[in-house]
Amino acid sequence: MNAVVAPAPLTGEVRAPSSKSEAHRLLVCAAFAPGTTDIDCTTTSADIEATVRCLEALGAKIARTRVGFRVRPVPGSSATDNVPEPTPDALLDCGESGSTLRFLLPAVAALGRGGRLTGSGRLPERPLSPLYEELVAHGVTLSPQGKMPLSVSGKLRPGRFELPGNVSSQFVSGLLMAAPLMGAPVEVIVRKPVESLPYITMTVDALARFGVEVSESDAVSEDGAEARSYVVSAPRGLVSPGTVSVGGDWSNAAFWLAAGALGERGVAVRGLSDKSAQGDRQMLAALALFGARVLRSPDGAAVEPDRLVGRTLDVRSCPDLVPPLAAVAAVAEGTTRITGAARLRIKESDRLATVSAAIRALGGSASIDGDDLVIDGTPRPRGGTVDAANDHRIAMMAAVLAARCDTPVTIVGAECVSKSYPAFFEDLVALGGSCVKEN
């Protein structure tokens, strides 16, 4: 599907979709906690559905409710559970969700019943090292990387795991969520610098909601480097809280907050918590640094336009903000340099390449300098055609930037927004945008 978005300032109010980052974590915890858990999650997406599908393949019973999901756990996944064991050698289709794959690979290994994980799009190419090697070192047999399905056999042994902090926080989160399934203490040593730290914090918070405490402290890695230690010592496993709620998604809301800075009268997003562990709430501080007017409220935030000036921004803790930040940088006065962006190369697309290509396709100026993205502002990009490269955030970036273009923007492959935000274009229209979908 192509989407043609005509130039039109976006204004008004929209409600944030449910955070897929929180939903993944709460679904995984609920699927391994004895009892039934109701998860309030008002919206879903292809990635969330991938996690649901994989947990069901392991034997969980997950029903859709009026407000979210009702989860009955995987049989035998608790140390105190004497009912039949999880489905043996289950096939888990992760779709294109990196979170699903990286969270459930350690869990499947910890259950010890074998399994096969498969996926589509760029997922088979996305790295699993050094998580892969740590699982093998702790008793798991895995088929070669780079091909799917990835076969898992053996049983993951507890103990000490060590990972670098600059590859993927999802490796750390996956091990932490698998720890309660091992029935013995687990320590995860993460060598500094620890990038995307808020996502690890989100995992620690999710585990706490299910009764599992994670102790954190400074540590030293085996090679003497500074590190961070995460210890899960409670062998009793997860405990269902009965009901949990998924907060609003700051990552997707960031596009509407960017639209407020690019528009004429501003955009408000409701359903966001300023106390959320989501690192992407840093979007407000970044927009204020650009010069936009930022207003916070107990139930969300609003951004209004003002003179925008290019800045230098470090995105090590919030890499998913690069596309909406790039949309603002594309029209800000002067030059914006986005640093700490190396990991953008291993997202749904190589986002260093696809963000810069999208801006150039619309008549802007963007280049790659090592691991940095350099954008020179153009007050009125001309518009044109952008290949979304099967990347939901590239499609959303182009749609938001269309508001400031002279001519319409055609987004090729716009259906990819369903990965995280199926209602994106409907919400764009609700904010005054003009979008025509072409099959």
ROKOLPA-195119 format. One line per 2 residues: number of its first residue (from 1); for each residue x, z, y of C-alpha. Coordinates in Angstrom, 2 decimals, padded with zeros to 5 digits. Each point is the difference from the previous one (the first is absolute). Layout:
<atoms>
NUM> X/Z/Y; ...
</atoms>
This chain:
<atoms>
1> 000.00/000.00/000.00; 001.11/-000.78/003.55
3> -001.19/002.06/002.95; -000.12/-001.51/003.48
5> 000.15/002.72/002.65; -000.76/-001.08/003.55
7> 001.64/001.68/003.01; -002.21/002.90/001.06
9> 000.93/003.52/001.10; -001.05/002.69/-002.46
11> -001.79/003.06/001.31; -002.32/002.71/-001.25
13> 000.05/002.47/-002.85; 000.62/-000.34/-003.72
15> 000.32/002.46/-002.87; 003.26/000.08/-001.94
17> -000.17/-000.98/-003.67; 001.01/002.60/-002.57
19> 003.73/000.42/-000.46; 001.13/-001.88/-003.07
21> 003.20/002.07/-000.06; -002.02/003.21/-000.30
23> -002.50/-001.57/-002.40; 002.74/-001.07/-002.44
25> 001.43/003.51/-000.12; -003.30/001.84/-000.31
27> -001.26/-002.35/-002.72; 003.19/000.48/-002.03
29> -000.13/003.79/000.34; -003.72/000.07/-000.88
31> 000.56/-002.14/-003.09; 002.43/002.56/-001.43
33> -001.84/003.20/001.04; -002.40/001.64/-002.49
35> -003.62/-000.09/001.10; -001.84/-002.36/002.30
37> 001.17/-000.86/003.51; -002.14/-001.62/002.68
39> 002.05/-002.00/002.51; -001.62/-000.82/003.33
41> 001.35/-003.45/000.81; -002.37/-002.05/002.12
43> 001.78/-003.35/-000.38; 002.05/-001.65/-002.71
45> 002.37/-002.94/-000.34; 001.75/-002.12/-002.62
47> 002.92/002.43/-000.16; -002.23/003.05/-000.46
49> -001.98/-001.84/-002.65; 003.26/-000.81/-001.80
51> 000.78/003.70/-000.32; -003.54/000.69/-001.21
53> 000.25/-002.79/-002.57; 003.34/001.27/-001.34
55> -001.18/003.60/-000.28; -003.08/-001.20/-001.88
57> 002.29/-001.94/-002.36; 001.75/003.29/-000.80
59> -003.37/001.58/-000.87; -001.26/001.53/003.24
61> -003.71/-000.42/000.79; -000.45/-000.96/003.65
63> -003.46/-000.63/001.41; -000.80/-001.34/003.46
65> -002.20/002.32/002.02; -001.77/-000.37/003.30
67> 002.99/001.53/001.81; 002.94/-000.88/-002.24
69> 001.04/000.74/-003.58; -000.79/002.51/-002.74
71> 003.04/000.40/-002.25; 000.05/001.41/-003.52
73> 003.60/000.34/-001.16; 002.12/-001.85/-002.52
75> -000.51/001.79/-003.36; 002.89/002.18/-001.07
77> 001.95/-000.44/003.23; 000.10/003.75/000.68
79> 002.22/002.49/-001.79; -003.13/002.16/-000.52
81> -002.16/-002.90/-001.20; -000.65/-000.23/-003.75
83> -002.31/-003.01/000.05; 001.15/-003.42/-001.33
85> 003.13/-001.53/001.47; 000.20/-002.70/002.70
87> -000.64/-003.59/-001.02; 003.11/-001.16/-001.91
89> 001.96/-003.02/001.19; -002.48/-000.66/002.82
91> 000.31/-003.13/002.15; -000.03/000.91/003.69
93> -000.68/-002.85/002.42; 001.46/001.12/003.33
95> -001.07/-003.16/001.83; 002.27/-000.32/003.02
97> 000.20/003.74/000.68; 003.54/001.35/000.14
99> -001.34/003.54/000.38; -002.03/-000.31/-003.20
101> 002.99/-001.23/-002.00; 002.50/002.52/001.35
103> -002.38/002.96/-000.23; -001.25/-000.72/-003.52
105> 003.22/-001.13/-001.69; 001.38/003.59/-000.10
107> -003.44/001.33/-001.00; -000.28/-002.40/-002.95
109> 003.51/001.04/-001.05; -000.88/003.70/000.29
111> -003.13/-000.41/-002.14; 002.21/-001.37/-002.78
113> -002.60/-002.32/-001.53; 001.63/-003.24/001.10
115> -001.47/-002.63/002.24; 000.44/-003.32/001.72
117> -000.19/-000.55/003.75; -000.67/-003.40/001.47
119> -000.71/-001.45/003.43; -000.19/-003.11/002.14
121> 001.27/-001.45/003.27; 003.41/001.35/000.97
123> -000.42/003.16/-002.05; 002.21/-001.10/-002.93
125> 002.81/-000.70/002.51; -000.23/003.31/001.85
127> 002.79/002.40/-000.97; -000.35/002.84/-002.50
129> 003.67/001.05/000.10; 001.18/002.73/000.09
131> -003.25/001.57/-001.28; 000.33/-002.27/-003.04
133> 003.44/001.40/-000.88; -001.09/003.61/000.52
135> -002.93/-000.42/-002.38; 002.31/-001.53/-002.63
137> 002.47/002.88/000.45; -002.84/002.44/-000.73
139> -001.09/-001.44/-003.33; -002.16/-003.03/000.88
141> 000.46/-003.50/-001.37; -000.97/-002.80/002.39
143> -000.04/-003.76/-000.35; 002.27/-001.97/002.39
145> -000.78/000.06/003.71; -001.35/-003.02/001.81
147> -002.48/-001.07/-002.69; -003.49/001.23/-000.66
149> -001.55/001.58/-001.89; 002.52/002.83/000.18
151> -000.11/001.86/-003.33; 000.42/003.78/-000.12
153> 000.74/002.09/-003.10; 001.43/003.43/-000.70
155> -000.82/003.18/001.89; 001.41/000.99/003.36
157> 002.06/003.19/-000.16; -000.17/002.52/002.86
159> 003.09/001.14/001.85; 001.97/-001.24/002.98
161> -000.53/-003.48/001.43; 002.08/-001.49/002.79
163> -000.99/-002.85/002.30; 001.26/-001.51/003.26
165> -002.29/000.57/002.96; 000.34/-003.45/001.52
167> -001.63/-002.22/-002.64; -003.60/001.10/-000.54
169> -001.75/003.33/000.56; -002.49/-001.16/-002.66
171> 002.63/000.68/-002.69; 000.16/003.63/001.12
173> -003.78/000.30/000.21; -000.45/-001.48/-003.47
175> 002.35/002.54/-001.57; -001.60/002.90/001.87
177> -003.49/-000.97/-001.16; 001.23/-000.41/-003.59
179> 001.73/003.42/000.05; -003.11/002.06/-000.87
181> -000.45/-002.15/-003.13; 003.39/001.03/-001.39
183> -000.79/003.68/-000.57; 003.39/001.20/001.28
185> 001.82/000.24/003.35; 000.99/-003.24/001.70
187> 002.45/-000.42/002.89; 000.26/-003.21/002.00
189> 003.16/-000.29/002.11; -000.30/-002.56/002.79
191> 003.23/-001.01/001.71; -000.12/-000.20/003.79
193> -000.98/-001.79/002.12; -003.55/000.34/-001.30
195> -002.04/-002.88/001.40; -003.82/-000.03/000.04
197> 000.14/003.81/-000.27; -003.67/000.40/001.11
199> -001.12/-001.79/-003.18; 001.81/002.60/-002.14
201> -001.65/002.71/002.09; -003.36/-001.63/-000.70
203> 000.71/000.25/-003.74; 001.00/003.65/000.30
205> -003.26/000.67/001.88; -002.06/-001.80/-002.66
207> 001.60/002.05/-002.78; -000.67/003.19/001.96
209> -003.69/-000.91/000.18; 000.08/-000.10/-003.80
211> 001.73/003.36/-000.34; 003.58/-001.17/-000.54
213> 002.65/001.39/002.34; 003.09/-002.03/000.82
215> 002.97/001.98/001.29; 002.19/-001.84/002.50
217> 003.54/000.81/001.08; 003.27/-001.58/001.04
219> 002.29/-000.85/-002.90; 003.13/-001.90/-001.03
221> -000.05/-003.05/-002.26; 002.30/-000.43/-002.99
223> 002.45/-001.98/002.14; 000.05/002.69/002.70
225> -002.29/-001.74/002.49; -002.59/001.83/002.07
227> -003.40/-000.11/-001.65; -003.49/001.43/-000.11
229> -001.28/001.86/-003.07; -003.63/-000.04/-001.18
231> -000.79/002.41/-002.84; -003.25/000.14/-002.01
233> 000.29/003.18/-002.07; -003.60/000.77/-001.03
235> -000.49/-001.14/-003.61; -003.75/000.65/-000.03
237> -000.77/-003.42/001.43; -002.50/-001.21/002.55
239> -003.22/001.84/000.85; -002.97/-001.87/001.41
241> -001.25/001.31/003.35; -003.43/-001.44/-000.79
243> -000.28/-002.17/003.10; 002.66/-001.60/002.19
245> -000.26/-002.38/002.93; 002.11/-003.01/000.94
247> 000.84/-000.17/003.68; -000.11/-003.04/002.27
249> 002.78/-002.56/-000.34; 002.48/000.09/002.89
251> 001.82/-003.05/-001.40; -003.02/-002.29/000.36
253> -001.34/001.73/003.09; 003.32/-000.86/001.65
255> -001.15/-003.62/000.37; -003.04/001.05/002.06
257> 002.12/002.39/002.06; 002.35/-002.92/000.68
259> -003.04/-002.11/000.94; -000.91/002.65/002.57
261> 003.41/-000.39/001.62; -000.37/-003.80/-000.01
263> -003.55/-000.15/001.31; -001.83/000.65/003.25
265> -001.95/003.24/-000.45; 001.42/001.70/-003.07
267> -000.95/000.77/-003.59; -000.97/003.33/-001.58
269> 000.45/000.76/-003.70; -001.98/002.85/-001.54
271> 000.59/001.84/-003.25; 003.71/000.69/000.56
273> 001.61/003.43/-000.21; 002.93/000.85/002.25
275> 001.00/002.57/-002.65; 000.30/-002.64/-002.73
277> 003.24/-000.18/-001.98; -000.10/-003.78/000.40
279> 003.14/-001.09/001.81; -001.78/-002.96/001.59
281> -001.71/002.26/002.51; 003.27/-000.57/001.88
283> -001.73/-003.18/001.22; -001.38/001.95/002.94
285> 003.44/001.15/001.14; 001.36/-003.54/-000.37
287> -002.82/-001.50/002.06; 000.52/002.63/002.70
289> 003.69/-000.95/000.03; -000.99/-003.65/000.57
291> -002.05/001.18/002.98; -003.57/-000.01/-001.33
293> -002.38/002.84/000.85; -000.65/002.19/-003.04
295> -002.92/002.40/-000.30; -000.39/002.44/-002.89
297> -003.17/001.69/-001.19; -000.89/002.35/-002.90
299> -001.45/-002.95/-001.94; 002.36/-002.82/000.86
301> 001.83/-001.75/002.79; -000.43/-002.69/002.63
303> 002.50/-002.34/001.62; -000.48/-001.75/003.32
305> 002.15/-002.77/001.49; 002.63/000.40/002.67
307> 003.29/-001.69/000.82; 001.85/-000.47/-003.30
309> 003.81/000.05/-000.03; 002.24/-000.75/-002.98
311> 001.77/002.92/-001.66; 002.34/000.87/-002.87
313> -001.90/001.54/-002.92; 001.34/001.52/-003.24
315> -002.47/-000.56/-002.86; 001.82/001.70/-002.89
317> -002.83/002.52/-000.41; -002.86/-002.44/000.66
319> 000.89/-003.54/-001.18; -003.64/-001.07/-000.40
321> -000.41/000.25/003.78; 002.29/-002.95/000.63
323> -002.72/-002.72/-000.03; -002.30/001.69/002.55
325> 002.99/001.07/002.11; 001.28/-003.57/-000.12
327> -003.34/-001.26/001.33; 000.42/002.24/003.05
329> 003.67/-000.88/000.39; -000.88/-003.70/-000.05
331> -001.67/000.29/003.43; 001.90/002.94/001.53
333> 002.40/-000.66/002.87; 003.62/-000.31/-001.07
335> 001.49/000.54/-003.43; -001.06/002.27/-002.83
337> 002.45/000.87/-002.78; -001.49/001.47/-003.18
339> 002.73/001.76/-001.98; 000.21/001.59/-003.44
341> -002.06/-002.83/-001.47; 002.05/-000.98/-003.07
343> -002.71/001.04/-002.45; -002.43/-002.47/001.54
345> 001.64/-002.61/-002.19; -001.56/001.51/-003.16
347> -003.61/000.30/001.15; -002.84/-002.37/-000.96
349> 002.09/-002.59/001.80; 003.43/000.13/001.59
351> -001.50/001.41/003.18; 003.12/-000.48/002.07
353> -000.40/-003.71/-000.71; -003.81/-000.27/000.09
355> -000.54/002.10/003.14; 002.58/-002.00/001.93
357> -001.35/-003.30/-001.39; -003.56/000.89/001.00
359> 000.99/000.84/003.57; 001.99/-003.22/000.32
361> -002.88/-002.02/-001.46; -002.21/001.27/002.83
363> 002.51/-000.93/002.69; 001.78/003.33/000.31
365> 003.67/000.88/-000.39; 001.21/002.05/-002.96
367> 003.21/000.13/-002.02; 001.73/002.06/-002.66
369> 003.28/001.74/000.82; 001.34/001.62/-003.16
371> -002.67/002.53/-000.95; -001.59/-000.06/003.46
373> -002.88/-002.02/001.37; 000.48/-001.22/003.58
375> -003.05/-001.17/001.97; 000.01/-001.43/003.53
377> -003.39/000.37/001.64; -002.15/-002.99/000.95
379> -003.00/000.94/002.20; -002.24/-002.76/-001.41
381> 001.05/-001.39/-003.39; -001.45/-003.46/-000.52
383> -001.76/000.66/-003.33; 000.21/-002.14/-003.11
385> 000.12/000.46/-003.77; 001.47/002.94/-001.90
387> 000.62/000.12/-003.74; -000.93/003.55/-001.05
389> 002.42/-000.33/-002.95; -002.47/001.95/-002.16
391> 000.78/003.08/002.11; -002.96/001.93/001.38
393> 001.94/001.41/002.94; 001.20/-003.43/001.14
395> -003.60/-001.25/000.04; -001.17/003.00/002.02
397> 002.92/-000.28/002.44; -000.82/-003.65/000.71
399> -003.69/000.78/000.51; 000.74/002.74/002.53
401> 002.57/-002.09/001.85; -002.55/-002.83/000.27
403> -001.72/001.98/002.76; 002.90/-000.85/002.36
405> 000.52/-003.62/-001.03; -001.02/-003.07/002.01
407> -001.53/-001.81/-002.98; -001.54/001.16/-003.32
409> 002.13/001.35/-002.82; -000.55/-001.32/-003.52
411> 001.05/002.44/-002.70; 000.70/-001.72/-003.32
413> -000.77/002.18/-003.02; -001.91/002.56/002.05
415> -001.76/001.36/-003.10; 003.10/002.10/-000.67
417> -001.41/002.70/002.33; -002.08/001.13/-003.01
419> 003.15/001.68/-001.31; -000.49/002.90/002.40
421> -002.87/-000.79/002.41; -002.74/-002.33/-001.33
423> -002.19/000.53/003.08; 002.76/-000.80/002.49
425> -001.48/-003.21/001.42; -003.48/001.52/000.18
427> 001.40/002.87/002.06; 001.88/-002.50/002.19
429> -003.33/-001.70/000.80; -001.62/003.39/000.65
431> 002.67/000.57/002.68; -000.89/-003.26/001.72
433> 002.32/-002.34/-001.85; -000.89/-003.49/-001.11
435> 000.82/-000.96/-003.60; -001.07/-003.01/-002.02
437> 000.84/-000.01/-003.71; 000.81/-003.30/-001.64
439> 000.15/-000.50/-003.77
</atoms>
